[in-house]
Amino acid sequence: MTDPSAADARPFAGLSPEVVLEAAASAGFEADGRLLALNSYENRVYQVGESTRGMLVLKFYRAGRWSDAQIGEEHELTAELAAAELPVAAPLAVDGRTLLRYREFRFAVFPWMRGRAPELDRPEARAMLGRALGRIHRIGAVRPFHERPALTIERLGYAARRAVLASGLLPDGLTERYARASSLLIERIEALMQSVGRVSEVRIHGDCHLGNLLWNEQGPVFVDLDDCMMGPRVQDLWMLLSGAPFEQQRQWEELLGGYQQFADFDFREVRLIEPLRGLRMLHHAGWVAQRWDDPAFPRAFPWFGETRNWESYVTDLLEQSITIENQPLLN
């Protein structure tokens, strides 16, 4: 995570609908005037009507977040997956380039992928998703990223904690409680990860939750690899579990049953699920705090600065510290 300067706080201020359509035209696409802003906070994403292709998706990257080389590795992985006929939205090349520029903006153009929200409780749905992720990780293991970040406690834990403490958003009386709770949680995460030992890391999706999935007649479609990184395979699996521990155990068996048809799994990684959940809790709060000067964030998370939100969040951090010790998925 990098702290934006005042000049970077509103990186999309000049991205009007007219500029979006002009960007499409600059890449050789004939936009027909249809334009719909899609849900996206870190970047800006638009569905654009096009005279020959029907629909396209234009993704404008936040300035200062990823380097050109890091975005290039995202696009390369997506292209590898698409070449293996995996269900991903791969960027379109324009004159041999997938990372394009218009004015001060960097953007990419993707085909519009049909699909609906996933319904993972349908028969075989999690097994299908597991098979797709197994295939993704087999390709991800072929070679490493050199520019993209890795999943580390420093990046997702300590840096997130520093961002929250420096944000000025913590209400009076809660700063010390947050500091103690977040410190305890990171301590528990570090201890458990050290006890598990080193596990292999591959190129992973990194943010594999239901909001980054569509479902069509063939099964899952992965639509956003913006957070791809080097990390343990289980990071792409645990976010697809929900509910009570006994429900998660059933879901895990279904997911892993499909996964192991295409990829090996180191069962030590099961013990990483709760630490990784804790890191995500820390990182999400740090991410929102870091981006608070971007007008999109107060609109999307209006409760974030409220005292009751922080009181509940601190309690959640303390409960997660206990959960890491108990490991409910293993019981």
GIVEN-V447139 format. One line per field, one symbol per residue. ss: DSSP state (H for helix, E for strand, - for the rest). psi: psi as a letter, one per 30 degrees, with the letter a starting at -180 (. if undefined). A space follows every 10 residues. Layout:
# GIVEN-V447139
ss: ???
psi: ???
This chain:
# GIVEN-V447139
ss: -----HHH-- ------HHHH HHHHHH---- EEEEEEEE-- ---EEEEEEE ---EEEEEEE -------HHH HHHHHHHHHH HHH----E-- E--E--E--E EE--EEEEEE E----E---- ----HHHHHH HHHHHHHHHH ---------E --HHHHHHHH HHHHHHH--- ----HHHHHH HHHHHHHHHH HHHHHH---- -EEE-----H HHEEEE--EE EE------EE E---HHHH-- ----HHHHHH HHHHHHHHH- ------HHHH HHHHHHHHHH HHHHHHHHHH ----HHHHHH ------HHHH HHHHHHHHHH HHHHHH-HHH -
psi: kkkklefffi fgegileeee eeeeefggki kgfkkkkljk eeakkkkkkk eefdklkkkk kkkfekleee eeeeeeeeee eefghliljk kkkjhgkfjl kkbgkkllkl kkkkllkkif flkfeeeeee eeeeeefeef fellkfelll jleeefdeee eeeefffgfk lkffeeeeee eeeeeeeeee eeeeeeaklk klklefhilf fgklkaffbk kkfjhfgklk lkefefeffg klaleeeeee eeeeeeeeef ffllkjfffe ffeeeeeeee eeeeeeeeee gffjffeeee iffegkeeee eeeeeeeeee eeeeefifff .
